[in-house]
């Protein structure tokens, strides 16, 4: 029924599954029904709004179930299947309070989609239902407050009391506000699909933490909720409806309170066959595995030596049922019904069948990959399209050219026929060149294929041409055109011939583009090409041009001026080399362009970097972007930022780099001139970021770096900036100007706190240059009056608050208290009444090994030699928090 309802939810062929819960569910159900492999739920979780992080993070299954039901219920509104979720999962129960001594009963009807049943103290599901409807007596301090039920009840009760009192000869008014009462829950109706959430996770007040209940808990294959004459039902319930349920699925949680694994046993059809769904694995299981082995409790290990009277070893099972789904027997045929293709929208069938075909093609493609070679063919058209747009260096990005998947056994001559069909170039007009990677990491056409090589198979040719032995063969297709622009046979190439590629640079437009290729003689000179190059560029025949050889671009750009009167052989020009040319630049000093020649432009292209600047206090928002160069100095960068912000003094700019992994600012800003270039600011391990954070300071950064910043906790944290030559006394005087004291003459002290324990009280004369607040917390506090004049018998004790979870240990707000040497423990305990831990128990640690391992016992700077920190009469006083307020709620999956 749910399957049919989901399929009948309106969707269109233009919907995206990651943004449409109905389409994502339809797709998931279809794949589960018609595919023979496991399916992914990524589209469904994305449609919830979960990102990759949320999908990998464990979620409580009860939470997921409710989210899914709420989303579906909302998406079904206004459609033909509106109300399906309520029909399937919604039941109702009645909360009632009935006064014992007064004729009054209050009831409230509530709906539910699932029931949470107690596990602890319950043998099975029936015991949990007994506890669910158990009557609670409201007596004593817990009496029911009945005043709110109206004047009609008030006067009715008083009239009855008046009649009774006249007969008895006295009158006693009744307290209508507080009445003894009975409180309970009864069910009005159960849903066709009953979802039972078992409370396996509870808060343990004794241990002050969440725990998992692994007790044995039984659940039947058939659940009768009409038992004992319908004791779970309210008087208003329809007794003609038979509440007999069959078990449909068991969800199991394996693990503990802080994490675990979910899997399920499901009976998806009306047969008795059970299946176990565990991630991508689905296996057939018998009913015993689905029921009895999921009860939990303890299990005995089989004895290895049965002849001996060995005591059986028992262990707790941490895998047990966490959620049960029952289906009403009388509704099973409607709920577990067959769904065929007529229930599925045509656009959905077409879409999903196409997806399956594509998936099958990919699988077959991968399985047969070893039989094929990928041939990537670059042409002049690709060079013309890419150079100056996608790329500037070398000739082509091979990932963006036409590629062919060819069987390795195919003769290369047959492959040329495939090329002829694809590009319309007859076979006799094709000549292919092999690309080669040079020692300077450039990639250029190296030589044409020989007729003998073209007679080989594609696989053999790849082995000959590809020293890296990867699956690709990269070729350049040379096609020559006659004066009528029709293809002609390529000219015969002799050893003297060199194939060169030409790029044209326009300084005014800052544009670099590919203009063609030429064969030249190695004995020839560049000056002989001037007229032809001017023709290719569209210049006048006598235009003066400059030529540059593009040599390499990694790790730095090398582009050198070419001597127009030296031979190509003398200049070491060879096949595949790139010549860049431009109009003659103006004399030095008269340039009106940013990059007057090819080398300066290529240097700019190589180093340019768009940087997104964000204010440090708004780390998620881009404020502005600047085009900078990776080789810009520190001063260049801050000057550009200051200009953009309209700031006169660039030294007031402080920059902070970006962490590419956490997507947040790094903890430490960049110090003044501590990096050489912009690239040093952007590199984070092996990644280059394009984000920097900025601050505008009140004082220049070099001056600020001569100051020392201390973060001092005084109720509310504050930061003080003072010179490194200052003393602790100077710090405290500065703090007095920033905090509110109990009285003007209050004295302060500065403490060093680490892992919730006080390690040091700083003397007032100590210099602050050696004080570190990066790992230690600095705490400033007022010195209590009673501590200012300690007597010989006075001693400071340190109070340390601890819990079962060490992460919650802390020093209390008043960490030190005065007691006398002769005070009893009762007197010490009495001290807590005046401190903010009156609800804690006081414990004493007697073991000196524990004390010495947990606490530093060095003398405090301002205490006498026999007053040791954390020690009172050889023991440490700890406070154990008996407050039962829950600290934190845990999901079952945490």
C-alpha positions as a printed Julia matrix, in Angstrom:
894×3 Matrix{Float64}:
   0.0     0.0     0.0
   2.83    2.41    0.82
   4.61    1.39   -2.4
   1.47    2.17   -4.42
   0.95    5.49   -2.64
   4.54    6.57   -3.3
   4.28    5.61   -6.98
   1.05    7.62   -7.27
   2.67   10.78   -5.92
   2.95   13.24   -8.84
   6.44   13.69  -10.3
   7.69   14.92  -13.69
  10.49   13.91  -16.0
  12.25   17.2   -15.25
  12.44   16.57  -11.49
  15.81   15.88   -9.92
  15.84   12.95   -7.44
  18.29   14.76   -5.14
  15.77   17.59   -4.77
  12.52   15.61   -4.77
  11.69   13.16   -1.98
   8.81   11.53   -3.96
  11.01   10.91   -7.02
  13.92    9.69   -4.87
  11.63    7.18   -3.11
  10.03    6.09   -6.38
  13.47    5.5    -7.83
  14.58    3.58   -4.73
  11.48    1.34   -4.69
  11.78    0.62   -8.42
  15.43   -0.37   -8.14
  14.74   -2.58   -5.13
  12.0    -4.38   -7.05
  13.55   -4.74  -10.5
  17.33   -4.69  -10.02
  19.37   -7.7    -9.01
  22.02   -5.72   -7.12
  22.08   -3.53   -4.03
  20.99    0.08   -4.46
  22.38    3.3    -3.01
  20.32    5.68   -0.88
  22.41    8.77   -1.65
  19.66   10.43   -3.72
  17.11    9.9    -0.93
  19.3    11.3     1.83
  20.22   14.28   -0.36
  16.52   14.95   -0.91
  16.17   15.22    2.9
  18.76   17.98    2.81
  21.6    15.83    4.14
  25.04   16.5     2.69
  27.9    14.0     2.4
  28.92   14.59    6.02
  25.37   13.92    7.28
  25.11   10.76    5.19
  28.27    9.26    6.68
  27.37   10.32   10.22
  25.3     7.79   12.15
  21.71    8.82   12.83
  19.24    7.26   15.22
  16.83    5.09   13.24
  13.84    6.39   15.19
  14.81    9.91   14.17
  15.19    8.84   10.53
  11.8     7.1    10.58
  10.04   10.19   11.88
  11.8    12.5     9.43
  10.76   10.27    6.53
   7.12   10.03    7.68
   6.87   13.8     8.22
   8.39   14.55    4.81
   6.12   12.06    3.04
   3.02   13.3     4.84
   3.85   16.85    3.79
   4.58   15.92    0.15
   1.33   13.92   -0.15
  -0.86   16.9     0.74
  -3.05   17.97   -2.15
  -2.5    14.71   -4.08
  -4.67   11.64   -4.64
  -2.74    9.81   -1.91
  -3.17   12.47    0.77
  -3.7    10.87    4.18
  -1.96    7.57    3.35
   0.6     7.96    6.14
  -2.16    8.56    8.68
  -4.18    5.59    7.42
  -1.21    3.26    7.74
   0.57    4.41   10.89
  -1.74    6.63   12.97
  -3.38    5.3    16.12
  -5.02    7.04   19.06
  -4.88    6.71   22.81
  -6.69    8.43   25.63
  -4.94   10.06   28.57
  -7.25   10.24   31.56
  -7.22   11.52   35.13
 -10.08   10.35   37.35
 -10.68   11.77   40.82
 -11.19    9.15   43.5
 -13.27   11.13   46.01
 -14.96   13.41   43.52
 -17.13   12.53   40.56
 -14.87   14.03   37.93
 -12.81   12.59   35.07
 -10.59   14.46   32.61
  -9.69   12.85   29.26
  -7.55   13.91   26.32
  -7.32   12.11   22.98
  -3.9    11.99   21.33
  -2.59   10.45   18.12
   0.63    8.48   17.66
   2.65    7.09   14.76
   4.81    4.86   16.94
   4.9     3.7    20.55
   7.93    3.77   22.82
   7.94    0.71   25.06
  10.02    0.18   28.19
  12.55   -2.65   28.03
  14.08   -2.41   31.49
  12.1    -4.47   33.97
   9.87   -5.98   31.27
  10.03   -9.58   30.13
   8.33   -9.1    26.76
   6.1    -6.85   24.65
   3.0    -7.75   26.67
   4.72   -6.71   29.91
   5.63   -3.4    28.26
   2.02   -2.8    27.24
   0.93   -3.67   30.8
   3.34   -1.03   32.06
   2.18    1.44   29.4
  -1.44    1.32   30.62
  -0.51    0.97   34.28
  -2.61    3.2    36.56
  -0.7     5.82   38.55
  -2.09    7.06   41.89
  -1.86   10.8    42.46
  -1.72   11.15   46.24
  -0.01   13.21   48.92
   2.2    15.9    47.42
   1.28   14.56   43.99
  -2.46   15.23   44.27
  -4.43   16.36   41.26
  -5.11   20.11   41.03
  -8.85   20.14   40.27
  -9.74   23.83   40.6
  -9.56   24.44   36.88
 -12.56   22.23   36.12
 -15.16   24.98   36.49
 -17.77   26.43   38.83
 -20.39   23.84   37.89
 -18.33   21.1    39.53
 -17.53   23.37   42.5
 -21.14   24.12   43.35
 -22.23   20.55   42.68
 -19.72   19.2    45.22
 -20.5    21.9    47.76
 -24.26   21.24   47.48
 -23.69   17.51   48.13
 -21.47   18.32   51.1
 -24.08   20.73   52.48
 -26.81   18.06   52.36
 -24.54   15.51   54.03
 -23.42   17.99   56.69
 -26.99   18.92   57.63
 -27.77   15.24   58.14
 -24.64   14.83   60.23
 -25.04   18.07   62.11
 -21.86   19.74   60.88
 -20.46   21.31   57.69
 -16.99   20.82   56.26
 -16.07   22.43   52.97
 -14.08   20.37   50.48
 -10.64   21.38   49.15
 -11.41   21.42   45.46
  -7.89   22.28   44.36
  -6.04   19.1    45.34
  -7.73   15.73   44.9
  -6.58   12.12   45.1
  -6.82   10.75   41.58
  -5.92    7.96   39.18
  -3.93    8.69   36.04
  -3.47    6.38   33.06
  -3.54    5.7    29.32
  -5.87    3.48   27.28
  -5.94    2.92   23.54
  -8.87    4.06   21.41
  -7.58    2.35   18.24
  -4.4     0.79   16.9
  -3.1     1.5    13.37
  -2.89   -1.12   10.6
   0.91   -0.88   10.8
   2.1    -0.78   14.4
   5.62    0.58   14.94
   7.13   -0.22   18.33
  10.25    1.63   19.42
  12.04   -0.28   22.18
  13.66    1.96   24.8
  17.08    0.34   24.73
  18.78    3.59   25.73
  18.14    5.27   29.06
  19.72    7.81   31.34
  21.35    6.16   34.37
  21.07    8.57   37.3
  23.48    6.56   39.44
  26.22    6.63   36.81
  25.25   10.05   35.45
  25.39    8.9    31.83
  23.4     7.28   29.04
  23.49    3.47   28.96
  22.19    0.77   26.65
  19.77   -1.81   28.08
  20.91   -5.19   26.74
  18.43   -7.2    28.87
  16.59  -10.13   27.31
  13.33   -8.89   25.82
  10.98  -11.25   23.98
   8.54  -10.38   21.22
   6.05  -12.79   19.62
   5.58  -13.69   16.0
   1.89  -12.95   16.53
   0.82  -10.12   18.85
  -2.73  -10.12   20.3
  -3.64   -6.72   21.74
  -7.22   -7.83   22.49
  -6.03  -10.22   25.18
  -7.55  -10.33   28.68
 -10.86   -8.99   27.39
  -9.24   -5.97   25.74
  -7.58   -4.54   28.83
  -5.51   -2.13   26.74
  -8.6    -0.57   25.13
 -10.65    2.38   26.31
 -14.44    2.15   26.72
 -14.85    4.17   23.49
 -12.78    1.68   21.43
 -14.44   -0.22   18.59
 -14.37   -3.81   19.87
 -15.45   -5.18   16.49
 -11.96   -4.5    15.08
  -9.68   -7.48   15.73
  -6.29   -6.25   16.99
  -4.28   -9.33   16.05
  -0.89   -8.5    14.5
   1.79  -10.44   12.62
   5.47   -9.52   12.88
   6.75   -7.94    9.68
  10.25   -6.65   10.5
  12.83   -6.45   13.27
  15.42   -3.68   13.29
  18.55   -4.59   15.23
  21.11   -2.31   16.87
  24.53   -3.85   17.39
  26.85   -1.87   19.62
  26.76    0.48   22.57
  25.58    3.92   23.56
  28.35    5.76   21.71
  28.03    4.0    18.36
  26.96    0.88   16.57
  25.56   -0.7    13.46
  21.99   -1.23   12.21
  20.62   -4.14   10.23
  17.12   -5.55    9.77
  15.21   -8.82    9.44
  12.21   -8.37    7.14
   9.41  -10.61    5.88
   8.48   -8.62    2.74
   5.8   -11.0     1.44
   2.98  -13.04    2.94
   5.18  -16.14    3.03
   7.19  -17.25    6.06
  10.55  -16.46    4.43
  12.68  -13.93    6.31
  15.56  -11.9     4.85
  18.43  -10.14    6.56
  19.29   -6.7     5.14
  22.8    -5.69    6.22
  24.1    -2.76    4.16
  24.6    -4.1     0.62
  24.17   -7.77    1.61
  20.8    -9.53    1.62
  20.6   -13.13    2.84
  17.81  -15.61    3.54
  17.26  -16.34    7.24
  14.99  -18.58    9.29
  12.49  -17.36   11.85
  14.75  -18.28   14.78
  17.46  -15.87   13.63
  14.89  -13.12   13.2
  13.23  -13.62   16.58
  14.98  -15.53   19.34
  18.51  -14.46   18.51
  17.47  -10.81   18.67
  15.96  -10.97   22.17
  19.26   -9.84   23.72
  20.34  -10.85   27.22
  23.18  -13.25   27.9
  24.5   -16.2    25.93
  26.55  -19.19   27.04
  29.65  -20.23   25.19
  29.7   -23.95   24.32
  31.97  -25.98   26.61
  35.14  -27.22   24.97
  35.58  -30.12   27.47
  32.13  -31.53   28.24
  33.63  -34.22   30.52
  34.73  -31.66   33.09
  32.48  -29.71   35.39
  33.42  -26.41   33.86
  31.44  -23.38   34.92
  29.68  -22.14   31.78
  30.95  -18.79   30.56
  28.25  -16.22   29.82
  28.59  -12.98   27.92
  26.23  -10.11   27.2
  24.84   -9.86   23.68
  25.17   -6.34   22.36
  23.06   -7.06   19.26
  19.35   -6.91   20.01
  16.03   -5.7    18.65
  15.59   -1.94   18.69
  12.42   -1.47   16.64
   9.55   -3.81   15.73
   6.95   -3.45   12.97
   3.69   -5.41   13.19
   0.9    -5.56   10.58
  -2.74   -6.19   11.48
  -3.64   -9.63   10.17
  -7.0    -8.5     8.81
  -5.28   -5.77    6.74
  -2.25   -7.73    5.53
  -3.59   -8.29    2.0
  -4.11   -4.55    1.51
  -0.78   -3.55    3.03
   1.46   -6.22    1.51
   0.15   -6.02   -2.03
   1.83   -6.58   -5.37
   3.02   -3.57   -7.32
   3.61   -3.94  -11.06
   4.6    -1.6   -13.85
   1.05   -0.33  -14.38
   1.34    1.41  -10.98
   4.48    3.24  -12.09
   4.35    6.44  -14.15
   5.6     6.04  -17.71
   8.18    8.82  -17.46
   9.6     7.14  -14.35
   9.83    3.73  -16.06
  11.58    5.26  -19.09
  13.94    7.25  -16.92
  14.91    4.38  -14.64
  15.28    1.89  -17.49
  17.59    4.35  -19.22
  19.6     4.74  -16.01
  19.84    0.96  -15.73
  21.0     0.64  -19.33
  23.66    3.31  -18.76
  24.77    1.55  -15.61
  24.97   -1.74  -17.47
  26.96   -0.09  -20.27
  29.42    1.29  -17.71
  29.76   -2.11  -16.1
  30.35   -3.77  -19.46
  32.73   -0.96  -20.46
  34.77   -1.54  -17.32
  34.76   -5.31  -17.7
  36.0    -5.09  -21.31
  38.44   -2.23  -20.78
  41.47   -4.5   -21.18
  40.36   -5.32  -24.73
  40.25   -1.72  -25.89
  42.51    1.28  -26.38
  41.42    4.89  -26.05
  42.76    6.98  -28.95
  42.65   10.76  -28.47
  42.9    12.68  -31.73
  43.81   16.39  -31.64
  43.3    18.58  -34.72
  44.0    22.16  -35.75
  40.4    22.97  -34.84
  41.06   21.88  -31.23
  44.17   24.06  -30.97
  42.28   27.03  -32.39
  39.42   26.47  -29.94
  41.5    25.99  -26.78
  44.58   28.22  -26.99
  43.88   31.58  -25.37
  40.69   30.33  -23.7
  41.17   27.06  -21.85
  44.96   26.91  -22.09
  47.88   29.23  -22.84
  50.86   26.88  -22.62
  51.57   23.89  -24.87
  49.06   23.11  -27.6
  46.0    21.23  -26.38
  44.17   19.69  -23.44
  43.78   16.08  -24.54
  40.85   15.53  -22.19
  38.79   17.9   -24.36
  39.48   16.39  -27.78
  37.57   13.67  -29.63
  38.43   10.21  -28.35
  37.75    6.8   -29.87
  37.39    3.48  -28.05
  38.97    0.97  -30.4
  39.6    -2.75  -30.02
  43.28   -3.48  -29.65
  43.15   -6.08  -32.42
  41.79   -3.62  -35.0
  44.38   -2.7   -37.71
  45.26    0.97  -37.57
  44.26    1.41  -41.23
  40.71    0.42  -40.28
  40.8     3.01  -37.49
  41.61    5.65  -40.13
  38.3     4.76  -41.8
  36.55    5.49  -38.48
  38.26    8.88  -38.45
  37.16    9.52  -42.04
  33.54    8.9   -41.04
  33.84   11.13  -37.96
  35.64   14.14  -39.47
  34.91   13.79  -43.19
  38.61   13.55  -44.07
  39.37   10.78  -46.61
  41.95    8.23  -45.51
  44.5     9.25  -48.16
  44.56   12.81  -46.8
  45.26   11.83  -43.18
  48.66   11.85  -41.52
  49.0    11.09  -37.81
  51.73   12.33  -35.48
  52.66   10.79  -32.15
  52.82   13.07  -29.12
  55.83   12.83  -26.82
  56.54   14.17  -23.35
  59.84   16.03  -23.26
  62.3    16.24  -20.39
  61.1    19.76  -19.55
  57.56   18.31  -19.05
  56.07   19.84  -22.19
  53.97   17.7   -24.53
  54.49   18.12  -28.29
  53.91   16.23  -31.58
  57.16   14.32  -32.07
  57.07   12.47  -35.41
  54.59   11.13  -37.98
  53.64    7.46  -38.04
  55.47    5.39  -40.64
  53.58    3.24  -43.18
  54.91    0.16  -41.36
  53.47    1.38  -38.06
  50.1     2.17  -39.64
  49.95   -1.43  -40.85
  50.09   -2.69  -37.24
  47.19   -3.23  -34.88
  46.08   -0.45  -32.57
  47.3    -2.4   -29.53
  50.76   -2.96  -30.98
  51.05    0.68  -31.99
  50.13    1.8   -28.49
  52.86   -0.37  -26.99
  55.44    1.1   -29.38
  54.45    4.74  -28.89
  53.54    4.78  -25.21
  56.41    4.28  -22.8
  54.1     4.87  -19.82
  52.05    1.81  -20.84
  48.7     3.42  -20.06
  45.52    2.67  -21.96
  45.61    5.81  -24.12
  47.16    6.59  -27.5
  47.46   10.34  -28.24
  47.73   11.46  -31.86
  47.76   14.71  -33.85
  45.89   14.61  -37.15
  47.66   16.63  -39.85
  45.43   17.65  -42.74
  46.73   19.88  -45.54
  44.4    22.06  -47.62
  44.82   23.33  -51.17
  44.0    26.78  -52.51
  40.38   25.69  -52.93
  40.3    24.77  -49.2
  39.8    21.1   -50.0
  42.02   18.43  -48.39
  45.1    17.4   -50.33
  47.61   14.59  -49.68
  50.23   15.58  -47.08
  53.66   16.41  -48.54
  56.45   13.94  -48.09
  58.45   14.78  -44.97
  62.21   14.48  -45.09
  64.72   14.81  -42.26
  65.35   18.45  -43.16
  61.69   19.38  -42.61
  60.49   20.72  -39.24
  56.84   21.11  -38.2
  56.32   24.32  -36.19
  53.2    25.69  -34.46
  52.55   29.43  -34.23
  50.74   31.58  -31.65
  49.98   35.29  -32.1
  50.05   37.74  -29.17
  48.15   41.06  -29.14
  49.48   43.3   -26.29
  46.57   45.75  -26.51
  43.91   43.08  -26.13
  46.14   40.89  -23.93
  45.16   38.03  -26.21
  47.07   34.93  -27.29
  45.68   32.73  -30.06
  46.68   29.92  -32.4
  47.12   30.95  -36.03
  48.43   27.79  -37.68
  51.44   25.59  -38.42
  54.15   25.49  -41.06
  56.86   23.18  -42.34
  60.26   24.86  -42.44
  63.75   23.71  -43.39
  66.18   23.28  -40.51
  68.71   25.28  -42.52
  66.23   28.09  -43.03
  65.96   31.27  -40.94
  62.98   32.85  -39.17
  63.38   36.05  -41.17
  62.34   34.09  -44.26
  58.91   33.49  -42.64
  58.05   37.12  -41.9
  55.82   37.59  -44.94
  53.97   34.31  -44.37
  53.48   35.0   -40.66
  52.15   38.49  -41.41
  49.67   36.88  -43.78
  48.59   34.35  -41.11
  48.16   37.19  -38.59
  46.37   39.55  -40.96
  49.17   42.14  -40.84
  50.62   44.08  -43.76
  53.4    42.14  -45.54
  56.16   44.46  -44.29
  55.02   44.62  -40.63
  57.95   44.32  -38.21
  57.37   41.4   -35.85
  59.23   39.79  -32.95
  59.48   36.01  -32.52
  59.79   34.07  -29.24
  60.21   30.37  -28.59
  57.88   28.97  -25.9
  60.24   26.5   -24.21
  58.56   25.45  -20.96
  56.26   26.67  -18.19
  57.04   24.38  -15.23
  58.21   25.14  -12.64
  58.73   28.6   -14.16
  58.07   30.18  -17.54
  60.87   30.09  -20.11
  60.1    32.04  -23.29
  63.13   33.39  -25.17
  63.49   35.8   -28.06
  64.32   34.0   -31.32
  67.18   35.31  -33.42
  65.52   35.95  -36.78
  68.82   35.7   -38.65
  70.08   32.44  -37.1
  69.11   29.13  -38.67
  66.53   26.92  -37.03
  69.17   24.25  -36.62
  71.46   26.72  -34.82
  68.59   27.74  -32.52
  67.93   24.03  -31.82
  64.4    24.22  -33.19
  62.79   20.82  -33.8
  59.47   19.18  -34.68
  56.59   20.27  -32.44
  58.19   23.5   -31.2
  56.0    26.54  -30.57
  56.84   29.99  -31.91
  54.98   32.99  -30.49
  55.1    36.26  -32.42
  53.78   39.79  -32.11
  54.15   43.24  -33.6
  57.38   45.03  -32.77
  56.94   46.4   -29.2
  57.39   50.17  -28.69
  60.71   51.39  -27.24
  61.22   50.78  -23.53
  59.55   53.48  -21.46
  56.89   54.22  -24.08
  54.73   51.17  -23.43
  51.04   51.92  -22.87
  50.1    48.33  -22.13
  50.53   46.16  -19.04
  52.39   43.35  -20.78
  54.26   44.63  -23.83
  55.75   41.32  -24.96
  55.05   37.59  -24.99
  57.35   36.63  -22.06
  55.77   39.21  -19.71
  52.26   38.09  -20.7
  53.03   34.39  -20.2
  54.63   35.21  -16.85
  51.44   37.02  -15.88
  49.23   34.13  -17.0
  51.39   31.64  -15.12
  51.3    33.58  -11.85
  47.93   35.3   -11.85
  45.67   34.31   -8.99
  42.14   35.41   -8.15
  41.97   35.72   -4.36
  38.7    35.92   -2.42
  39.09   38.12    0.64
  36.84   37.65    3.66
  36.59   39.66    6.86
  37.87   37.49    9.7
  34.72   38.11   11.73
  32.58   36.88    8.78
  34.53   33.83    7.59
  31.74   32.44    5.38
  31.17   35.53    3.22
  33.33   36.88    0.39
  33.84   40.64    0.78
  35.75   41.25   -2.45
  38.06   39.59   -4.98
  41.41   40.78   -6.29
  43.47   39.6    -9.24
  46.98   39.18   -7.88
  50.15   37.36   -8.89
  51.48   34.34   -7.05
  54.9    35.98   -6.96
  53.59   39.19   -5.41
  55.46   40.07   -2.22
  53.86   40.46    1.17
  53.98   44.25    0.78
  52.35   44.03   -2.67
  49.42   42.02   -1.3
  48.63   44.19    1.74
  48.99   47.32   -0.39
  46.41   45.99   -2.88
  44.05   45.11   -0.02
  44.5    48.52    1.6
  43.75   50.24   -1.73
  40.58   48.17   -2.11
  39.46   49.09    1.42
  40.41   52.76    1.05
  42.99   52.49    3.83
  46.01   54.82    3.83
  48.32   52.62    5.93
  48.79   49.05    4.54
  50.65   48.03    7.71
  47.31   48.03    9.55
  46.17   45.07    7.46
  46.61   41.65    9.06
  46.0    38.53    6.94
  45.09   35.01    8.02
  45.42   31.96    5.71
  42.65   29.47    4.92
  42.49   25.83    6.03
  41.38   23.82    2.99
  40.26   20.85    5.09
  38.19   22.55    7.79
  37.1    25.38    5.46
  37.91   27.85    8.23
  40.62   30.4     9.01
  43.84   28.96   10.39
  44.34   29.68   14.1
  47.43   31.85   13.63
  47.53   34.98   11.42
  50.41   35.78    9.07
  53.11   37.78   10.83
  54.42   40.98    9.29
  56.65   40.13    6.29
  57.01   36.53    7.5
  56.28   35.14    4.01
  57.97   36.0     0.74
  55.17   35.68   -1.79
  51.41   35.35   -2.13
  51.77   31.68   -3.03
  53.28   31.02    0.42
  50.11   32.45    1.97
  47.81   30.24   -0.11
  49.55   26.86    0.08
  48.07   24.43    2.61
  49.92   21.11    2.49
  49.48   19.95   -1.13
  46.57   22.26   -1.93
  46.43   25.87   -3.06
  43.59   27.9    -1.61
  42.13   31.04   -3.15
  40.85   32.51    0.14
  42.5    34.92    2.58
  40.98   36.56    5.67
  41.75   40.14    6.6
  41.52   42.39    9.65
  41.88   46.15    9.89
  43.9    46.9    13.03
  43.88   50.0    15.19
  47.67   50.11   15.2
  50.28   48.97   12.64
  50.95   45.23   12.66
  54.73   45.56   13.41
  53.86   47.59   16.5
  51.18   45.11   17.56
  53.63   42.22   17.26
  55.86   43.94   19.82
  52.97   43.67   22.29
  51.96   40.49   24.08
  48.31   39.46   24.11
  47.02   37.6    27.16
  43.55   36.12   27.34
  42.45   36.31   30.97
  39.22   34.72   32.23
  37.32   36.92   34.69
  33.79   35.51   34.62
  33.6    36.82   31.05
  36.77   36.38   28.97
  38.7    39.53   28.1
  41.87   40.23   26.14
  44.54   42.72   27.22
  47.42   43.97   25.1
  50.44   45.18   27.04
  54.17   45.34   26.45
  56.24   42.23   27.11
  58.23   44.07   29.77
  55.1    44.52   31.88
  54.55   42.59   35.12
  51.64   40.57   36.44
  50.74   43.57   38.58
  50.41   45.68   35.42
  48.09   43.05   33.93
  45.87   43.06   37.01
  45.72   46.86   37.03
  44.67   46.78   33.38
  41.98   44.19   34.16
  40.57   46.37   36.95
  39.73   49.0    34.32
  37.75   46.49   32.24
  35.74   44.45   34.75
  33.21   45.18   37.45
  34.59   44.54   40.94
  32.67   43.93   44.16
  34.17   47.12   45.64
  36.73   49.69   44.4
  39.53   48.52   46.7
  39.23   44.83   45.75
  42.53   43.06   45.13
  43.08   40.61   42.26
  45.35   37.64   41.72
  46.32   35.82   38.52
  46.15   32.0    38.35
  47.49   29.53   35.79
  44.92   26.79   35.07
  45.56   23.64   33.04
  43.09   20.77   32.59
  40.78   22.31   35.2
  43.48   22.41   37.91
  45.3    25.44   39.31
  49.04   25.05   38.8
  50.34   28.44   39.84
  49.49   31.75   41.49
  51.65   34.39   39.78
  53.58   36.83   42.0
  52.86   40.46   41.16
  56.45   41.23   40.16
  56.78   38.41   37.57
  57.41   39.55   33.98
  54.74   38.51   31.47
  57.12   37.81   28.58
  57.36   34.13   29.57
  53.65   33.65   30.31
  51.89   31.49   27.7
  48.11   31.6    27.32
  47.97   29.35   24.26
  47.79   26.09   26.2
  47.17   27.36   29.74
  44.13   29.34   30.84
  44.83   32.52   32.78
  42.23   33.18   35.45
  41.9    36.47   37.32
  39.8    36.61   40.48
  39.21   38.76   43.5
  41.08   37.71   46.64
  38.46   36.98   49.35
  38.81   39.07   52.52
  39.39   35.99   54.7
  42.42   34.99   52.62
  44.24   38.3    52.86
  45.49   37.7    56.41
  46.12   33.97   56.82
  47.16   32.85   60.28
  49.69   30.11   61.15
  46.89   27.57   61.54
  45.1    28.55   58.34
  45.46   26.42   55.25
  44.09   26.68   51.72
  42.49   23.57   50.28
  41.75   23.05   46.61
  38.31   21.77   45.61
  38.1    19.76   42.41
  34.72   18.8    40.92
  34.75   15.44   39.16
  32.2    13.22   37.42
  32.3     9.8    35.84
  33.09   11.49   32.55
  36.47   13.2    32.79
  35.51   15.7    30.09
  33.14   17.32   32.59
  35.7    17.71   35.41
  36.27   21.28   36.44
  37.52   23.65   39.09
  34.57   25.24   40.83
  34.1    29.01   40.77
  35.62   29.28   44.25
  38.48   26.81   43.94
  40.16   27.47   47.28
  38.76   27.57   50.8
  40.28   28.17   54.22
  40.19   25.59   56.99
  42.12   25.24   60.22
  44.73   22.54   60.74
  42.57   21.13   63.54
  39.24   21.31   61.64
  37.29   18.06   61.32
  36.01   16.68   58.02
  32.54   17.69   59.19
  33.77   21.28   59.4
  35.28   20.96   55.92
  31.98   19.61   54.63
  30.25   22.54   56.3
  32.29   24.92   54.16
  30.52   23.71   51.05
  27.3    25.26   52.3
  28.77   28.69   51.6
  30.12   27.66   48.21
  28.34   26.93   44.9
  28.48   23.16   45.34
  26.16   22.57   48.27
  24.52   19.63   46.44
  27.83   17.78   46.05
  29.3    15.13   48.3
  32.82   15.7    49.65
  35.29   12.87   49.14
  38.9    12.57   50.27
  41.63   10.81   48.3
  43.98    9.14   50.77
  46.27    7.27   48.36
  49.42    9.44   47.94
  50.23    7.69   44.64
  46.93    8.8    43.15
  47.35   12.32   44.48
  50.91   12.67   43.17
  49.99   11.26   39.76
  46.98   13.53   39.34
  48.18   16.75   41.0
  51.3    18.84   40.94
  52.57   19.37   44.49
  55.08   22.16   43.95
  54.81   25.03   46.43
  52.73   28.04   45.55
  54.7    31.2    45.1
  52.86   33.15   47.76
  52.2    30.42   50.33
  54.39   29.19   53.16
  56.61   26.17   52.59
  54.35   23.73   54.38
  51.19   24.73   52.53
  51.15   22.49   49.48
  48.74   22.77   46.64
  45.84   20.27   46.58
  46.95   18.84   49.94
  45.21   19.02   53.28
  46.57   16.79   56.02
  48.02   14.45   53.42
  44.83   14.08   51.39
  43.17   15.82   48.46
  39.6    16.98   48.8
  37.39   16.25   45.82
  33.73   17.08   45.25
  31.53   14.4    43.7
  28.55   15.91   41.94
  25.36   14.17   43.05
  23.16   16.47   41.0
  20.98   14.15   38.91
  20.17   16.68   36.24
  20.99   15.02   32.89
  24.1    16.59   31.37
  23.48   15.69   27.77
  21.03   13.64   25.71
  22.6    10.97   23.51
  21.16    9.47   20.37
  21.37    5.73   20.15
  23.91    5.96   17.38
  26.33    8.25   19.19
